[in-house]
Amino acid sequence: MNKIKAVFFDIDNTLYDSTLQVEMVRRNAIKAMIEAGLEIDEEAGLKALKEIVRVKGSNYDHQFNDLLEEFGYDNTPRIIAAGILAYHNTKAAYLVPFPDTVSVLLKLRERGYKIGVITEGLAVKQWEKLISLGLQHFFHAVLISEEVRKQKPDVEMFSIAAQRIGCTPKEAAMVGDRLDKDIGGAKRSGMTTIQILKGKYASQKPASQEEEPDYIVPDLKHILAILK
Amino acid sequence: MNKIKAVFFDIDNTLYDSTLQVEMVRRNAIKAMIEAGLEIDEEAGLKALKEIVRVKGSNYDHQFNDLLEEFGYDNTPRIIAAGILAYHNTKAAYLVPFPDTVSVLLKLRERGYKIGVITEGLAVKQWEKLISLGLQHFFHAVLISEEVRKQKPDVEMFSIAAQRIGCTPKEAAMVGDRLDKDIGGAKRSGMTTIQILKGKYASQKPASQEEEPDYIVPDLKHILAILK
């Protein structure tokens, strides 16, 4: 392993449990809509909602309207409002770091590492996450796909991030949950790769040798031993 | 006074302190944006934000983008995100009923009154308020201007509401903070009118005799004596 100077992190399922968050958000939204008058079975509602998000994407903002329509309801502001409110409240409640996230980041900084974020999604939304997680001042560089109009696993996402933080990709490590997005791209750029087994991608299998991580950790705290 | 069968309420500054909420939301949003890197004076920022909302309306959703532009910043996702987050968190924190709201509504129901809401704004947003306030199940009728494409003080807002709840306007009372919107319209419809002295409209003067309320109360609890 080269002398590592910088460590990059994905956000979702790496710094916090986004899979749990998404599940709880949907369930609480359905429960709230039922309380507000939607007469459907909770599990049937959940299933339909998941399908809508799968088809329309996770940033689609009319998922509850579509859901009501699917169950034969007219646009019903009271039910929509109940869903939106539960959605936001639950999202906020589950935007907490993994138990070891903050201490690991602090220790890396103390050891002299530069730390950064390489993440996909809308820039404002990803920053909202970092701020809610209490991490907005921690990172020396934050690279979000929307800003640079690239997507992981594009190698450029990783080389631009390294450049911004002041090192070469070979002098950096990437920590993420997804083999296809985080590990594959980072490895091709020359970074040392560490897969964290969190969230729904923990059981993903590498599609090629390029997606095989250099290290696999169950929790963030284990990277401290790797980066000795 | 006719035999009153139903009592209608405005939401903002009647069931909860929306003037305080708006002030705190703006102040906390500016503070959060300063923490995220916006180098401006807090009071100057507040003043500029108020002016943007005055011109663009309270449901305009790019107020922080406009603010940054005004202070010479490019679209900066980190700062925008900090503002949006503080906005939502503070909005939620101040969505609590006045200390006497819930007990007054319960007592009116116990006494056999029908209770309702007559409010302006977007239907989903007004329902979000009622749900957050913990009041979604309290009212026998909720009339929101967007649904009926009327605005207070249009007399029809009040006559439709009375009809929905099952009485004539003469058999109803309207409680609200605004002389021009709540009192004027309700009085012309035939309702008994009660002004509550809350929020920024508390110092408003009646523009005509039609806007003079039948009763003025400092707090919601005083309507219990009026509706004996």
Interface residues (C-beta under 8 A of the other chain):
Chain A: A32 E35 A36 P77 R78 I80 A81 A82 I84 L85 H88 N89 A92 A123 V124 K125 Q126 W127 E128 L130 I131 S132 Q136 V142 I144 E146 E147
Chain B: A32 E35 A36 P77 R78 I80 A81 A82 I84 L85 H88 N89 A92 A123 V124 K125 Q126 W127 E128 L130 I131 S132 Q136 V142 I144 E146 E147
